[in-house]
């Protein structure tokens, strides 16, 4: 197997605050093969967007970053220190979730795309504008020659997001990071945008990281899915394997929140009880333990390491589901009275069972 295109190894991102360090990303590692589409899912605050912004060198100067990021043999953090600005936007680029914050409201759409081409590719103004029209046509915007002379507020939300996608693809990058690219649009437009991204990815041979909280989107589009919680990567597997045979209790809890068509009408959704973990000086325990219905005493005494096959199927849990090791260990703990409900360890009473 050829070397992966992207290798993220033991990535840590911290933000200093008056209350202490926020451990936004805590030991994340993953790889991405050329042409692969990886979905990263999880609740808000799990570290998905911070991971993406770290790849794109978009963190504030106060951020503390440790670990390594290698893209096509190049050290990304070293490129950031040497201020290699033509790497981001050319080799690696990003689509953000809100086009109105990505586009300049006082510049015409065509000029914003042309500016990217002039800066990174050295095109003259007329050539850049011609390419802008062609890019708008490629992303399915009607009357592209007219749209280049319009301002963002003159376009619908779906068309604005297409303009952002055109800007991201202008320099023909080999990796596209899409951070919740369909959050601001309705379901119908969402499907069209995702179909567009998937088609362009295949036509251009790009790799893609899709960040989303919508498990349905991840299942229908991604080759692999990685699940983040509390700044950590708790499970990763091929998409169909993850949805049919998940191992981490948090992944199972996320899957239970999805409404299913075979359920009776008015079936109540099953939320995940509790609150996301505190990321300032987090305790040395499994971050999901206070909310986990299967937590045991060991879950409060240390952080589980990744098990499984690196790069193929990984999960970080002391008692993973659907495994003999997990089932036997859990049964032994329950028999011994070492069960956990929230943060309370239930011990057997003297003389009791």
NULOMI-119757 format. One record per residue (C-alpha): residue number from 0; x, y, z. Coordinates in pm, whole numbers. Example, Ala and Ser with C-alpha at 12.3 -4.5 7.8 and 13.67 -1.06 7.14 Angstrom:
% NULOMI-119757
ATOM   nr       x       y       z
ATOM    0    1230    -450     780
ATOM    1    1367    -106     714
% end
This chain:
% NULOMI-119757
ATOM   nr       x       y       z
ATOM    0       0       0       0
ATOM    1     128     346     -91
ATOM    2     200     600     180
ATOM    3    -113     786     297
ATOM    4    -167    1133     156
ATOM    5    -239    1284     500
ATOM    6    -105    1161     835
ATOM    7    -214    1326    1160
ATOM    8     -23    1189    1458
ATOM    9    -101    1263    1824
ATOM   10    -243    1609    1757
ATOM   11    -306    1830    2061
ATOM   12    -457    2180    2048
ATOM   13    -494    2392    2361
ATOM   14    -631    2741    2414
ATOM   15    -524    2938    2723
ATOM   16    -807    3107    2913
ATOM   17    -841    3279    3249
ATOM   18    -980    2952    3390
ATOM   19    -704    2733    3249
ATOM   20    -612    2548    2931
ATOM   21    -895    2431    2706
ATOM   22    -798    2088    2570
ATOM   23    -989    2130    2243
ATOM   24    -810    1844    2063
ATOM   25    -644    1577    2273
ATOM   26    -428    1316    2101
ATOM   27    -607    1279    1767
ATOM   28    -443    1053    1507
ATOM   29    -572     944    1167
ATOM   30    -463     887     807
ATOM   31    -623     967     474
ATOM   32    -551     785     148
ATOM   33    -540     960    -188
ATOM   34    -892     993    -329
ATOM   35   -1056     879      -4
ATOM   36   -1350    1056     161
ATOM   37   -1337    1061     540
ATOM   38   -1631    1177     750
ATOM   39   -1571    1322    1096
ATOM   40   -1884    1326    1312
ATOM   41   -1968    1422    1669
ATOM   42   -2156    1671    1884
ATOM   43   -2081    2042    1882
ATOM   44   -1769    2107    2086
ATOM   45   -1614    1766    2019
ATOM   46   -1314    1916    1837
ATOM   47   -1408    1856    1473
ATOM   48   -1372    2212    1344
ATOM   49   -1063    2283    1554
ATOM   50    -896    1979    1396
ATOM   51    -983    2109    1050
ATOM   52    -863    2462    1126
ATOM   53    -537    2320    1257
ATOM   54    -482    2146     923
ATOM   55    -553    2476     747
ATOM   56    -331    2682     982
ATOM   57    -626    2900    1083
ATOM   58    -586    2894    1460
ATOM   59    -525    3210    1664
ATOM   60    -167    3285    1766
ATOM   61    -243    3200    2127
ATOM   62    -323    2838    2039
ATOM   63     -75    2575    2159
ATOM   64     -28    2294    1907
ATOM   65     163    1968    1953
ATOM   66     189    1660    1736
ATOM   67     266    1618    1368
ATOM   68      74    1669    1043
ATOM   69     225    1534     721
ATOM   70      66    1600     382
ATOM   71     215    1435      72
ATOM   72     547    1405     253
ATOM   73     553    1766     371
ATOM   74     548    1876     735
ATOM   75     243    2104     751
ATOM   76     343    2266    1079
ATOM   77     687    2346     937
ATOM   78     521    2504     632
ATOM   79     314    2719     868
ATOM   80     623    2838    1053
ATOM   81     790    2925     722
ATOM   82     469    3102     612
ATOM   83     428    2905     290
ATOM   84     101    3076     200
ATOM   85      69    2913    -142
ATOM   86      26    2571      19
ATOM   87    -319    2648     166
ATOM   88    -564    2720    -112
ATOM   89    -350    2537    -368
ATOM   90    -272    2194    -220
ATOM   91    -523    2198      65
ATOM   92    -838    2407      87
ATOM   93   -1154    2439     292
ATOM   94   -1526    2509     251
ATOM   95   -1688    2666     559
ATOM   96   -2044    2616     679
ATOM   97   -2172    2974     644
ATOM   98   -2109    3134     302
ATOM   99   -2204    3481     426
ATOM  100   -1904    3480     660
ATOM  101   -1677    3336     389
ATOM  102   -1763    3591     120
ATOM  103   -1686    3962     123
ATOM  104   -2024    4141     108
ATOM  105   -1884    4447     -76
ATOM  106   -1704    4256    -353
ATOM  107   -1862    4093    -656
ATOM  108   -1860    3714    -658
ATOM  109   -1648    3690    -972
ATOM  110   -1388    3928    -831
ATOM  111   -1352    3717    -517
ATOM  112   -1279    3406    -723
ATOM  113   -1048    3599    -957
ATOM  114    -857    3737    -658
ATOM  115    -774    3381    -550
ATOM  116    -644    3297    -897
ATOM  117    -435    3611    -923
ATOM  118    -279    3561    -582
ATOM  119    -201    3190    -597
ATOM  120    -169    3118    -970
ATOM  121     -35    3449   -1099
ATOM  122    -314    3494   -1359
ATOM  123    -382    3837   -1505
ATOM  124    -721    3996   -1440
ATOM  125    -891    3899   -1767
ATOM  126    -772    3536   -1748
ATOM  127    -880    3511   -1385
ATOM  128   -1229    3643   -1462
ATOM  129   -1266    3398   -1752
ATOM  130   -1171    3113   -1520
ATOM  131   -1419    3245   -1262
ATOM  132   -1703    3218   -1513
ATOM  133   -1593    2864   -1600
ATOM  134   -1576    2764   -1232
ATOM  135   -1925    2897   -1164
ATOM  136   -2051    2691   -1456
ATOM  137   -1873    2380   -1322
ATOM  138   -2049    2412    -986
ATOM  139   -2386    2439   -1156
ATOM  140   -2466    2809   -1118
ATOM  141   -2705    2923   -1397
ATOM  142   -2602    3222   -1608
ATOM  143   -2245    3227   -1473
ATOM  144   -2144    3526   -1688
ATOM  145   -2414    3726   -1511
ATOM  146   -2342    3594   -1162
ATOM  147   -1976    3702   -1163
ATOM  148   -2099    4063   -1155
ATOM  149   -2340    4011    -867
ATOM  150   -2279    4061    -495
ATOM  151   -2330    3780    -241
ATOM  152   -2653    3931    -104
ATOM  153   -2808    3904    -451
ATOM  154   -2777    3524    -447
ATOM  155   -2967    3258    -254
ATOM  156   -2798    3059      21
ATOM  157   -2745    2759    -206
ATOM  158   -2589    2971    -482
ATOM  159   -2364    3147    -232
ATOM  160   -2237    2812    -109
ATOM  161   -2166    2713    -469
ATOM  162   -1960    3031    -510
ATOM  163   -1761    2931    -200
ATOM  164   -1707    2584    -347
ATOM  165   -1591    2741    -675
ATOM  166   -1339    2954    -482
ATOM  167   -1212    2649    -295
ATOM  168   -1163    2452    -618
ATOM  169   -1013    2738    -819
ATOM  170    -652    2624    -775
ATOM  171    -733    2253    -819
ATOM  172    -637    2133    -469
ATOM  173    -569    1767    -393
ATOM  174    -745    1779     -53
ATOM  175   -1074    1952      23
ATOM  176   -1195    1997     382
ATOM  177   -1569    2065     402
ATOM  178   -1677    2190     745
ATOM  179   -2054    2151     774
ATOM  180   -2094    2276     414
ATOM  181   -2473    2237     407
ATOM  182   -2574    2367     750
ATOM  183   -2723    2695     621
ATOM  184   -2938    2542     343
ATOM  185   -3255    2334     328
ATOM  186   -3261    1958     273
ATOM  187   -3322    1974    -103
ATOM  188   -3032    2212    -162
ATOM  189   -2822    2006      79
ATOM  190   -2851    1700    -144
ATOM  191   -2761    1898    -455
ATOM  192   -2452    2046    -288
ATOM  193   -2335    1710    -157
ATOM  194   -2391    1550    -499
ATOM  195   -2188    1835    -650
ATOM  196   -1900    1792    -405
ATOM  197   -1896    1417    -460
ATOM  198   -1898    1453    -839
ATOM  199   -1621    1713    -841
ATOM  200   -1416    1502    -600
ATOM  201   -1434    1202    -832
ATOM  202   -1373    1403   -1149
ATOM  203   -1067    1576   -1003
ATOM  204    -933    1280    -805
ATOM  205    -940    1480    -482
ATOM  206    -939    1352    -129
ATOM  207   -1199    1497     105
ATOM  208   -1264    1535     476
ATOM  209   -1633    1596     546
ATOM  210   -1711    1736     891
ATOM  211   -2075    1694     987
ATOM  212   -2310    1628    1277
ATOM  213   -2552    1451    1040
ATOM  214   -2486    1077    1048
ATOM  215   -2714    1026     748
ATOM  216   -2493    1253     537
ATOM  217   -2180    1068     648
ATOM  218   -2328     726     574
ATOM  219   -2435     813     223
ATOM  220   -2110     983     117
ATOM  221   -1801     870     307
ATOM  222   -1565     574     268
ATOM  223   -1467     584     635
ATOM  224   -1624     759     936
ATOM  225   -1436     884    1242
ATOM  226   -1629     971    1560
ATOM  227   -1498    1245    1791
ATOM  228   -1596    1311    2151
ATOM  229   -1439    1540    2408
ATOM  230   -1149    1629    2179
ATOM  231   -1061    1265    2112
ATOM  232   -1115    1022    1829
ATOM  233   -1317     744    1993
ATOM  234   -1391     524    1690
ATOM  235   -1308     493    1322
ATOM  236   -1418     228    1074
ATOM  237   -1536     181     716
ATOM  238   -1878     344     692
ATOM  239   -2096      35     661
ATOM  240   -1900    -144     932
ATOM  241   -1943     148    1172
ATOM  242   -2318     168    1114
ATOM  243   -2378    -207    1134
ATOM  244   -2127    -308    1400
ATOM  245   -2020      -8    1609
ATOM  246   -1797     -73    1909
ATOM  247   -1791     250    2112
ATOM  248   -2091     331    2337
ATOM  249   -2090     693    2216
ATOM  250   -2123     580    1854
ATOM  251   -2410     356    1958
ATOM  252   -2574     647    2140
ATOM  253   -2545     866    1831
ATOM  254   -2700     596    1615
ATOM  255   -2994     562    1857
ATOM  256   -3076     931    1811
ATOM  257   -3150     879    1440
ATOM  258   -3524     846    1360
ATOM  259   -3595     528    1166
ATOM  260   -3861     482     900
ATOM  261   -3959     139    1034
ATOM  262   -4049     282    1376
ATOM  263   -4416     344    1461
ATOM  264   -4552     694    1415
ATOM  265   -4477     939    1699
ATOM  266   -4197     724    1840
ATOM  267   -3998     942    2077
ATOM  268   -3639    1017    1985
ATOM  269   -3379     885    2226
ATOM  270   -3145    1167    2337
ATOM  271   -2802    1121    2493
ATOM  272   -2850    1205    2859
ATOM  273   -2610    1442    3033
ATOM  274   -2383    1715    2902
ATOM  275   -2065    1723    2693
ATOM  276   -1745    1706    2900
ATOM  277   -1560    2004    3045
ATOM  278   -1250    2061    2832
ATOM  279   -1066    2281    3084
ATOM  280    -833    2055    3284
ATOM  281   -1032    1738    3206
ATOM  282    -994    1448    3451
ATOM  283    -788    1141    3360
ATOM  284   -1084     921    3276
ATOM  285   -1295     820    2979
ATOM  286   -1466    1144    2873
ATOM  287   -1791     963    2793
ATOM  288   -1809     770    3122
ATOM  289   -2050    1014    3299
ATOM  290   -2304     967    3018
ATOM  291   -2239     603    2932
ATOM  292   -2500     343    3025
ATOM  293   -2232      71    3018
ATOM  294   -1959     248    3219
ATOM  295   -1765      48    3476
ATOM  296   -1525     137    3757
ATOM  297   -1220     123    3528
ATOM  298   -1370     394    3308
ATOM  299   -1317     647    3588
ATOM  300    -959     545    3653
ATOM  301    -789     606    3319
ATOM  302    -820     698    2953
ATOM  303    -874     403    2718
ATOM  304    -621     353    2440
ATOM  305    -709     272    2082
ATOM  306    -775     -93    2004
ATOM  307    -838    -267    1674
ATOM  308    -643    -237    1349
ATOM  309    -469     102    1299
ATOM  310    -587     271     982
ATOM  311    -869      19     938
ATOM  312   -1091     -17    1247
ATOM  313   -1007     158    1573
ATOM  314   -1198     226    1894
ATOM  315   -1104     362    2236
ATOM  316   -1310     185    2500
ATOM  317   -1236     -39    2799
ATOM  318   -1552    -240    2735
ATOM  319   -1632    -217    2362
ATOM  320   -1967    -344    2243
ATOM  321   -2013    -652    2026
ATOM  322   -1687    -815    2136
ATOM  323   -1631   -1117    2357
ATOM  324   -1365    -927    2555
ATOM  325   -1600    -639    2624
ATOM  326   -1900    -857    2706
ATOM  327   -1704   -1087    2937
ATOM  328   -1531    -801    3117
ATOM  329   -1858    -614    3162
ATOM  330   -2034    -925    3292
ATOM  331   -1751    -987    3540
ATOM  332   -1769    -631    3670
ATOM  333   -2147    -641    3705
ATOM  334   -2122    -972    3894
ATOM  335   -1869    -812    4129
ATOM  336   -2088    -506    4180
ATOM  337   -1838    -277    4003
ATOM  338   -2096     -89    3798
ATOM  339   -2114     280    3731
ATOM  340   -2417     502    3692
ATOM  341   -2303     849    3592
ATOM  342   -2018     917    3833
ATOM  343   -2141     694    4118
ATOM  344   -1969     359    4165
ATOM  345   -2210     104    4308
ATOM  346   -2037    -137    4548
ATOM  347   -2206    -456    4676
ATOM  348   -2337    -440    5032
ATOM  349   -2179    -662    5294
ATOM  350   -2333   -1004    5282
ATOM  351   -2534    -911    4975
ATOM  352   -2505   -1020    4617
% end
